[in-house]
């Protein structure tokens, strides 16, 4: 989860290893990133009832990554989820504590993983 979310449930998808850009990322790892992006949107849709998403890729410090690496932001959206607070008060209202959102999404990721394993016939006890 993003420590300073743009919206409730704001996630980040990152490579397992430090990577500066897509050019140095093998195709397999690029495919894994986008598979995780798919999983993230599914979990957000199923568990937070997201109606849409903003997806952004930050590459390098100058691209907003904070340091020289890449990551993908996944920001869930809902109809009417903006209000006057960011404009007038320079404050973003997040309707749920981060810890509660984290618990909800963690359970969602675990449940989705169980479904995928069961569907592939890899159910291990």
N, C-alpha and C positions, 0 to 999 in steps of 0.2 A: 504494500500500500504506500501511497505517497504520504510523506510526513506532513506536507502542507498542501492538502487537497484543493483542487479547483471546485470539486463537487463531491458529495457523499459517494464513497466507493471508488474514488480515483485510484487506479492501479498503475503500476509500471511493469513492463516486460523487459527484461535485460538478458543479455547473453550470460552463460555460466562463467565465462572467462572475460577478463578485461579486453575490450575490443575498441579500436579507434573509429572504425567506419565499416560500411558494408563491403568495401573492396577487399578487406583483409579477412572477412568472415567467410568460411567455406559454405558452399551451397546447402549442405546438410544442416548446419547451424542456423542459416538464414531461414530454412524451411521450419526448423524447430521454433524459432522466434514467432513466425506467423501462425504456427499451430497453437502456440501458447496464447497468442492474441485472440484466436478463435475461441479457445477455452475460456479466456478471461471474459469475453463478451457474453458467452453462453451462461457463465456463472452469474454475472451481473444481471443479465436478463431474467434468469430463473429465480434468483434470491433477493434482488433489490427491485425487480420489476422495471428495469431500465427500458425506456422506449426508443432510445437512440444512443449514439456514441460520438464523441469527438476523439479521433485517434491522431496523435502527432508523434513524429520521430525527431528526437534531439540528437544531433551528431556533433561532437566536439564542444569544447568550452564556449567558443564563440556562437555555436548553435543553440546554446541554452542548457547544455548538459551539466554545467557546473565544473566539469573537468573534462579531460580528453577521453571521452568514451561515447558510446551510443546507448540509447534506451528508447522505449516506446511508451508513450502515455496513453492510457485508456480511461477516458472520462465519460461516465454514464450520464445520460441526459433524460429529462422528463418534460412533457408539455408544461410550460409555465414555470420552469425551475429557476428563472431569474427574477430578481426583484430590485428595489431601489437602493438597498444597502451598499452594494459595491460602488454605486455611482455617487451617492451622497455621503456615505460614512466611511468609504474606503475599507469596508468590512464585508467578508463573505460569511454568510450564514450556512452552516453545515447542520442538517436536521438530526444528526445522530452522533453520539460519541464515537471517536475513532476505534476504541477498543471493542465496542458492540458491533460496529460494522466489520471489524477484523474477525470477530468470532463467527458472525453470520457467513462471511465469505469463506472462511477456513472450512466450515462445515459444508458449504456448497462445493468447494473444490474437492473435498474428500468424497462426498456423495457422487460427484461426476466421475471421479477416478474409479470408484467402486463399480459404477454402471459400465464404464468402458472396459474394465477388466472382466466383468461378468459377461458382457456381450462378446468378447473375444475368446471366451472359454478358458481364461487364465485364472479362474477363481482358485486361490490358494488359501489354505486355513492356517 
